[in-house]
Structures are given as C-alpha cells and as structure tokens.
C-alpha cells in the first residue's frame, strides 16, 4: 500500500530551484529557463498547481509557465519584492530561500 503525501507547494517550489536558471531579469519581470530534465516535473497538471500557488504569494502579479519553451515568466510588484530577493531565492542557501518565501506568504 502506498501512502501519498499531501501537496506542499512551498517544498515543491524550493525543490524546483535546482532546475531553474534566471534567463533575464528587469525589475518587475523575471524570466526563468527550466532544465530539460525537469519537464516531467511539470507533467500531470503540476505546472498549473505551481502557478496557482506562486500567484497567491504577496507581490506576484502574474506567472506564465510555457512547457514547450521550457520557460517561466513571473511579473511582480517591484516595490514589494526587491531584485535582491530573487538572487537570494535562486542562490545556494536553501534556508535563505525559504525565508524569502515565508515573507512572500504573509
């Protein structure tokens, strides 16, 4: 018997960090490239669940996931989310990334 774990979008987003690379960033708009090996992670509606959760974060105005182009575009309120917070989130320190998410969840 297998036990399915409850969805945890925060943990998923933190796990996806290793598959994402900042392709372009101007204040208010962030474009990420998704590693080719991660495309299966976006199968079965996972991309839509992730989109919905990210859209619920404070300061996020829009997110578009394009599986065919292996890209994600996030529009955000640059007065609410500083450019440095994206650097922190995509940096090597997972605890610092978690703190950025916690702030955006409030």
C-alpha positions as CSV (number, residue, x, y, z in Angstrom):
1,X,0.0,0.0,0.0
2,X,1.4,3.4,-1.0
3,X,0.8,6.5,1.1
4,X,0.5,9.7,-0.9
5,X,1.9,12.7,0.7
6,X,-0.1,15.9,1.0
7,X,0.8,18.6,-1.6
8,X,3.4,21.0,-0.4
9,X,3.8,23.8,-3.0
10,X,6.4,25.6,-0.9
11,X,8.6,22.5,-0.8
12,X,8.0,21.8,-4.5
13,X,9.0,25.4,-5.4
14,X,12.1,25.1,-3.3
15,X,12.9,21.8,-4.9
16,X,12.4,23.2,-8.4
17,X,15.0,25.9,-7.7
18,X,17.7,23.5,-8.8
19,X,16.0,23.1,-12.2
20,X,15.6,26.8,-12.8
21,X,18.0,29.4,-14.0
22,X,17.4,33.1,-14.3
23,X,17.5,33.9,-18.1
24,X,16.6,37.6,-17.9
25,X,15.6,39.9,-15.1
26,X,14.5,43.5,-15.1
27,X,12.7,45.0,-12.1
28,X,9.1,43.8,-12.2
29,X,9.7,40.9,-14.6
30,X,11.7,37.7,-14.2
31,X,12.2,35.0,-16.9
32,X,13.4,31.6,-15.9
33,X,14.7,28.8,-18.0
34,X,13.7,25.3,-17.0
35,X,16.3,22.5,-17.3
36,X,15.3,19.9,-19.9
37,X,15.4,17.1,-17.4
38,X,12.7,18.8,-15.3
39,X,10.0,18.8,-17.9
40,X,8.5,15.7,-16.4
41,X,8.0,17.6,-13.1
42,X,5.6,19.8,-15.0
43,X,3.5,16.9,-16.2
44,X,0.1,15.9,-14.9
45,X,-1.0,19.4,-14.0
46,X,1.9,20.1,-11.7
47,X,2.7,23.3,-13.6
48,X,-0.8,24.6,-13.0
49,X,-0.7,23.8,-9.3
50,X,2.6,25.6,-9.0
51,X,1.3,28.6,-11.0
52,X,-1.7,28.9,-8.7
53,X,0.5,28.8,-5.6
54,X,3.1,31.3,-6.8
55,X,0.2,33.7,-7.9
56,X,-1.0,33.6,-4.3
57,X,2.3,35.0,-3.0
58,X,2.4,38.6,-1.9
59,X,3.7,40.8,-4.7
60,X,3.3,38.4,-7.5
61,X,1.2,39.8,-10.3
62,X,1.3,37.1,-12.9
63,X,3.1,33.8,-13.7
64,X,3.2,32.1,-17.0
65,X,4.6,28.6,-17.5
66,X,5.5,27.6,-21.0
67,X,6.4,23.9,-21.0
68,X,7.1,23.9,-24.8
69,X,9.7,26.8,-24.4
70,X,10.9,25.4,-21.1
71,X,10.4,28.9,-19.5
72,X,8.6,30.6,-16.7
73,X,7.8,34.3,-16.7
74,X,7.0,36.0,-13.4
75,X,5.6,39.5,-13.2
76,X,5.9,41.1,-9.8
77,X,5.5,44.3,-7.9
78,X,9.0,45.7,-7.7
79,X,8.0,47.9,-4.8
80,X,7.1,44.7,-2.8
81,X,9.8,42.3,-4.0
82,X,13.3,43.6,-4.4
83,X,15.6,42.3,-7.1
84,X,18.0,41.0,-4.5
85,X,15.3,38.7,-3.1
86,X,15.3,36.8,-6.4
87,X,19.1,36.5,-6.2
88,X,18.7,35.1,-2.6
89,X,15.9,32.7,-3.6
90,X,17.9,31.3,-6.5
91,X,21.2,31.3,-4.6
92,X,22.8,28.3,-2.9
93,X,21.4,28.9,0.6
94,X,18.1,26.9,1.0
95,X,17.3,28.4,4.3
96,X,17.6,32.0,2.9
97,X,15.4,31.0,0.0
98,X,12.8,29.6,2.5
99,X,12.9,32.9,4.4
100,X,12.1,34.8,1.2
101,X,9.1,32.5,0.6
102,X,7.9,32.9,4.1
103,X,8.0,36.7,3.7
104,X,6.0,36.5,0.5
105,X,3.5,34.1,2.0
106,X,2.5,36.8,4.6
